[in-house]
C-alpha cells in the first residue's frame, strides 16, 4: 500500500516531526511505502508531489492545527489528532489496513 500524509502540531516543533517519523516507521515495518510531509515552524518539509498524492491508496492527516485538504479531494483521508498517531502508530496502520483490505 502507498501511504502519504501530513503532520502539523500547534507549536510546529517536536511533535510534528516525531509523529511523521513514527508513522513512517510503522508503515514501512508493515511493508508499505510511506511519505509524510511536515508542516512546522520552518514551513513545509518533505512536500508531497501531485504524483505521490495521486498514487497513494490513503492519506493520513495527523494534526492539531488547520491543514488545507484541497489537494486530497478525491482520496481516502484519515483525519486524526496528532496525539492519536503519537500514542500508537502501529495500531493506526493496522486499522487502515483492515479498513482498506490491504
Phi, psi and omega in degrees: 000145176256123182240134169234164179190177178224135171242141180201124178242170186300318180278332179070026181243257190296304187299324179305313185278323178297313181294321177302314180293321180296317178296314179303311182297317181294319180294314180293324177296332179271003175091017182254158171273141184209138172221128182241126175273137176253138176240092184245195182295336179269007182099194181278138179227151182059042188300134179286137176273163177301322181293318179298320178293315180299322183280346186287143174277331182206152178240127176255123175247106180250109189204161172235000176233169182296134175234130179290119183261004185306320184286354179251021189311313185256022183252159170285121184242130172256110185252109186225158172294148182300328181296328179296314179291327180295317186288319185210074181295328179295319177295322177302311180296318180297320178295318177297315178303314182296315182291327181266354180067036183255000000 
